[in-house]
Amino acid sequence: MAQPIPTHAAIVIVGGGIIGCAIAYHLTKRGHRDVVLLEKSRITYGSTWHAAGNIGQLRSSRALTKIVTMSVEQFRSLERETGVSPDWREVGSLRIASSEERWRELEGAAAGARGFGFEVELVTPEECKRLYPYISLEGVVGGAFTPSDGYVQPSGVTEAFAKGAREGAARILEGVRVTGFERTGRRILKILTDQGAIRCDLVINAAGMWAREVGAMAGVAVPVAAFENQYLITEPIPDLPRDLPVIRDNDNYFYARPEVGGLLVGTVDKENPPFGRGGIPPDFERQLLPEDLERFEPALGRITRRLPILSELGVRDVVNGPLPMSVDGEPIVGFALDNFFLACGFVAGIGQAGGAGAVIAEWLTEGRPPFDLSALDCRRFSSSAYSEDELYAAAERALAHHYDIHDPDDEPR
């Protein structure tokens, strides 16, 4: 039997993806007992369930690197704490440098990793081949291997966070659609739903690719768009090593990891098609978009040159689903109003959710985040009131440059 809608809650989280469930989990761990999470469909049913689940700790900023290292620590203990397995595979990740410029970037990243207490080993092309036997060494300058990286099943992690949150007294209400807000000045008084109104002290917008629509209901412009993201899953590879690491070759714009005996292979297109212009359908749930292998074709040529085994494998499945993207490619967190908090724009949310949930819970409990989040703070935008054309154009540029060479002082995405 469905739980009734409460008339009041101290904290209401909008969105039952991995970010919303992680925040609920960490709030209850900090002693909050009046937490309600509203999900219009079922948890994971937006973009979480079809995400690739690769976890790389070297990110585009110090804050994100710290956040992902916190997530990895949680992956190791979630099953013990909740009884739900996130299927965490700590097999490591190998980043390939196919150019001298990329190699210099990896050298800087390896040096920066020491400050976060995790190991990154710079390796020769021959060592890259030992770690990942399926690659061609043509054009390889070297690589960076992070033993504590890996991959995880997004739905399993989310279910673990949700169970932990419920055990901490949070109420997760599925099938409840937010329809608006009652606001006075800079405060939200009530959150309106299709099943009644809830008076609340704090609202957290963790609505993923619907974050812009939820923000608009509160009179807050949230610069998040959605784009198609496509990957393929190959037929099984005989004797695929169980400890085969995740591989990334940013110069050739691809990543790959093991999946049901084969490889999950994805790319970031320079022109990813937008999704949901004019508004994402509210009833879009656990759905995929039509596959477009023709769009994948140019990338597949580059990828096959690095992974020749792909030419011998059939394609078992193609997954094309929408993912959220902010206008600068980074998450958006912080207070947009006095009691309206943003936690959205996580394009790599599976790896960031656990750490982000912990950081946000501390922020909301102690009144400040545990470390500098200015690179992610919603106030970093000079204006959030983008027209739809401007929003999608800026977010598309950010996505297109996701794998480009970055400043030597920055860790790579």
Secondary structure as the mmCIF struct_conf table of DSSP 4:
data_model
#
loop_
_struct_conf.conf_type_id
_struct_conf.id
_struct_conf.beg_label_comp_id
_struct_conf.beg_label_asym_id
_struct_conf.beg_label_seq_id
_struct_conf.end_label_comp_id
_struct_conf.end_label_asym_id
_struct_conf.end_label_seq_id
HELX_LH_PP_P HELX_LH_PP_P1 ALA A 2 PRO A 6
BEND BEND1 THR A 7 THR A 7
STRN STRN1 HIS A 8 VAL A 14
BEND BEND2 GLY A 17 GLY A 17
HELX_RH_AL_P HELX_RH_AL_P1 ILE A 18 LYS A 29
TURN_TY1_P TURN_TY1_P1 ARG A 30 GLY A 31
STRN STRN2 VAL A 35 GLU A 39
BEND BEND3 LYS A 40 SER A 41
TURN_TY1_P TURN_TY1_P2 ILE A 43 HIS A 50
STRN STRN3 ASN A 54 ILE A 55
BEND BEND4 SER A 60 SER A 61
HELX_RH_AL_P HELX_RH_AL_P2 ARG A 62 THR A 82
BEND BEND5 GLY A 83 GLY A 83
STRN STRN4 ARG A 89 ARG A 89
STRN STRN5 SER A 93 ALA A 97
BEND BEND6 SER A 99 SER A 99
HELX_RH_AL_P HELX_RH_AL_P3 GLU A 100 ALA A 113
HELX_RH_3T_P HELX_RH_3T_P1 ARG A 114 PHE A 116
TURN_TY1_P TURN_TY1_P3 GLY A 117 GLY A 117
STRN STRN6 GLU A 121 VAL A 123
HELX_RH_AL_P HELX_RH_AL_P4 PRO A 125 LEU A 131
TURN_TY1_P TURN_TY1_P4 PRO A 133 TYR A 134
TURN_TY1_P TURN_TY1_P5 GLU A 138 GLY A 139
STRN STRN7 GLY A 142 THR A 146
TURN_TY1_P TURN_TY1_P6 PRO A 147 SER A 148
STRN STRN8 GLY A 150 TYR A 151
HELX_RH_AL_P HELX_RH_AL_P5 PRO A 154 GLU A 167
TURN_TY1_P TURN_TY1_P7 GLY A 168 ALA A 169
STRN STRN9 ARG A 171 GLU A 174
BEND BEND7 GLY A 175 GLY A 175
STRN STRN10 VAL A 178 THR A 184
TURN_TY1_P TURN_TY1_P8 GLY A 185 ARG A 186
STRN STRN11 ARG A 187 THR A 193
TURN_TY1_P TURN_TY1_P9 ASP A 194 GLN A 195
STRN STRN12 GLY A 196 ASN A 205
HELX_RH_3T_P HELX_RH_3T_P2 GLY A 208 TRP A 210
HELX_RH_AL_P HELX_RH_AL_P6 ALA A 211 MET A 217
TURN_TY1_P TURN_TY1_P10 ALA A 218 GLY A 219
STRN STRN13 VAL A 224 THR A 234
HELX_LH_PP_P HELX_LH_PP_P2 GLU A 235 PRO A 236
TURN_TY1_P TURN_TY1_P11 PRO A 238 ASP A 239
TURN_TY1_P TURN_TY1_P12 ARG A 242 ASP A 243
HELX_LH_PP_P HELX_LH_PP_P3 LEU A 244 PRO A 245
STRN STRN14 VAL A 246 ASP A 249
HELX_RH_3T_P HELX_RH_3T_P3 ASN A 250 ASN A 252
TURN_TY1_P TURN_TY1_P13 TYR A 253 TYR A 253
STRN STRN15 PHE A 254 GLU A 259
TURN_TY1_P TURN_TY1_P14 VAL A 260 GLY A 261
STRN STRN16 GLY A 262 THR A 267
TURN_TY1_P TURN_TY1_P15 LYS A 270 GLU A 271
HELX_LH_PP_P HELX_LH_PP_P4 ASN A 272 PRO A 273
STRN STRN17 PRO A 274 PHE A 275
TURN_TY1_P TURN_TY1_P16 ARG A 277 GLY A 278
TURN_TY1_P TURN_TY1_P17 PRO A 282 ASP A 283
BEND BEND8 ARG A 286 ARG A 286
HELX_LH_PP_P HELX_LH_PP_P5 LEU A 289 GLU A 291
HELX_RH_AL_P HELX_RH_AL_P7 LEU A 293 ARG A 306
HELX_RH_3T_P HELX_RH_3T_P4 PRO A 308 GLU A 312
STRN STRN18 VAL A 315 SER A 326
TURN_TY1_P TURN_TY1_P18 VAL A 327 ASP A 328
BEND BEND9 GLY A 329 GLU A 330
STRN STRN19 ILE A 332 LEU A 337
TURN_TY1_P TURN_TY1_P19 ASP A 338 ASN A 339
STRN STRN20 PHE A 340 CYS A 344
TURN_TY1_P TURN_TY1_P20 VAL A 347 ALA A 348
HELX_RH_AL_P HELX_RH_AL_P8 GLY A 349 GLU A 366
BEND BEND10 GLY A 367 ARG A 368
BEND BEND11 PRO A 370 PHE A 371
TURN_TY1_P TURN_TY1_P21 SER A 374 LEU A 376
STRN STRN21 ASP A 377 ASP A 377
HELX_RH_3T_P HELX_RH_3T_P5 CYS A 378 ARG A 380
BEND BEND12 SER A 382 SER A 382
HELX_RH_AL_P HELX_RH_AL_P9 GLU A 388 ALA A 400
TURN_TY1_P TURN_TY1_P22 HIS A 401 TYR A 403
BEND BEND13 ASP A 404 ASP A 404
TURN_TY1_P TURN_TY1_P23 PRO A 408 ASP A 409
BEND BEND14 ASP A 410 ASP A 410
HELX_LH_PP_P HELX_LH_PP_P6 GLU A 411 PRO A 412
#
